[in-house]
């Protein structure tokens, strides 16, 4: 199989480990021939910012490797993967559908055209006068970059001045993106007050197989929207869970998605399901480990087996599981994390993973795009899982040092 991944993806090692367990040869396409990750260094080197050339390189490599499937790990590679799979006549989502899933403005238009509930939304041109474009907004609103993931650049604004400040902040964040349209525009939409949930699923010929429904017990009200707790199984009534599954399936159809994993975010507002986004990939970070509690197989293994036509039926769920995506405590250089052993000793906690090394500069949302680590727990009930996660997090202490940015005057030196 061909795995296309950004060089810093959390998912590379998990997919490669699953491939080894299944006896599948995995070839990684990424950027970084001198990478410290062996799979990247020995894989196919492509420029992910030059997709046309990358498609040609990977299709040429397929003449020697005879790939049976093409898989993307992250939003940054899903379009490239769909184009390569289409060229090789392998199972894939239409590239147009994958683009809709990656672009928040196109997704909103697709959902509205399909008659699904969406908040009021519009695009704002960052290269034009901002004030006239924000007239008539019904506050509060949420400002979003068109294509970033992980809540990067997502900002709630409660009035016109906050809205303009958010526009300027997002403009600085997206200034370096490769696509001109994604540098120039942002999406603004009405804020949806309601509880938020996440869905992990698998599409097979357009049919959605629900793998997990996650509760998010921590309120996400802004001004930024850092995700923290995921708990499964959900405590929602069965009728509500069925309604969510149907709405996610309808949204996938509206996008045009037909094959492979999906990760959906949604809110329940006044008894209706509002889709926030659906990504044509698995859940991010190390959170995929939660899926093994309900299926007996890791999420990556499920994806690989589906890719070769071997479905995995979810097993009976025993107990509950959850993860805390450890939030960034503030801006600064990470010196050390204290209390990890104490956190691991909390009953029901299965693992505490610190993903950021000492000396790394931490950048909080909305500019930051990574978590400090993950805490995993398993217990008899979701409430017990949440209690264990909160207790473990309370035992951690993060020691940061300030960052001093030195500016060299023009012409100096």
C-alpha positions, 0 to 999 in steps of 0.5 A: 500500500501507498501511505501519503503523509506530511513528515510530522504526522502522528499517524505514520508509525501507527499505520506502519505498525498495523501494516506489519501486523497484517503482513502488508508492505507499506510504502510512505510518500512524504517529504524528507529524505534525511528524516529520522523516521526510517519509513520516510527516509526510505520511502518516496520523496515528493513535494506536497506543495506541488501536487501535480508533480507529486501525482506524476512521481507517485504514479510512476512509482506505482509501475514498480510497486504495484500498489493495491490501495492509496491512503492519506493520513492527514488533511494535507494529503487527502486530495493528493491521495484521491488523485493518485488513486483515481489515476491508478484506478484504485478505490477512492473518493472523487477528488472534488468530494475530498476537496469539499471535505477539506474546504469549510466554505465549500462544505457549507455550500454543499450541505445547504444545497442538500437541504441539511441545516447549516448556520448562516455563513459568508466568506470575507475577502481579507484583501478588501476593506473588512468593515463593510463585509462584516456589516449585518452579522448577527453576533456571536459569530465564529471566524474560520480559515478555509482549510486549516484543521485542529481548531487552528484559527477558529475564533469566536467574536461577540461584536464588530471590534472582535470580528475585525481583530479576528480577521487580522489574526487569521490573516497573519496565520494563513499568509504562508499557505500555498493556495492563494484562495486559502490565503485570501478568504476566511469563513464567518458563520453564526455561532451554534450554541449546543453540545458537541460530539464526534463520529468515527466511521467508514464508508464502503461504496457510499454506505456509512458504517459507524465505528464510534460516537464520542461525547465531549464533556468539556464545553466548547464555547470559545473564544478558541475551541481547543478539544480536550476530552473524548469519551465513548460509548456515548451517553446519548439516547439510542434515537439521538444516536441514530439521528446523528448517524443518518445526518452524518451519512447524508452529509457524506453523500452531499459532499460526494464521499464514498470510500474510506474513513471519515471523522465528523464533528457536530453539534446538537442544537434545538433537537437538530444535528448541525454538521461542523465538518467531515474530514475524509480521514481518521481522527487525528493525533493518537486518539485512534487508539480509542477505537480498539476498545470497541472493535478489538482492532486498531483504527489503522488496521480497520482502514487497511483491511477495508482498503483491501476489501476485508471488512471488520465488524465492530465487537461488543463494547465492554466498559468505556474508554476516553482520551484527554488531548492535553491542552497547551498550558501557555506560550513558552519553551517547554522545560519539563513535564512533572508528575507523569508517573503520578498521573499514570498511577491514577486508577483506570488510567492506561497511559500518559503520552507526552508528545512534545520534547523538552526545548520545544516552543509551545504555541497555544490556539488559535495559532498553535496546531499541536497537543502536548500529549494524550492521557488514555483511560478505561473503566466501567462507565464514561463518568469514571473514565472522565474522572480518571482523566481529570485526576491524571491531568491535575497531577501534571505540572508543566514548566515553561520558559519565556521565549525571547525573539530577537530582531536584527535591524535591516543591514546589520551584520 
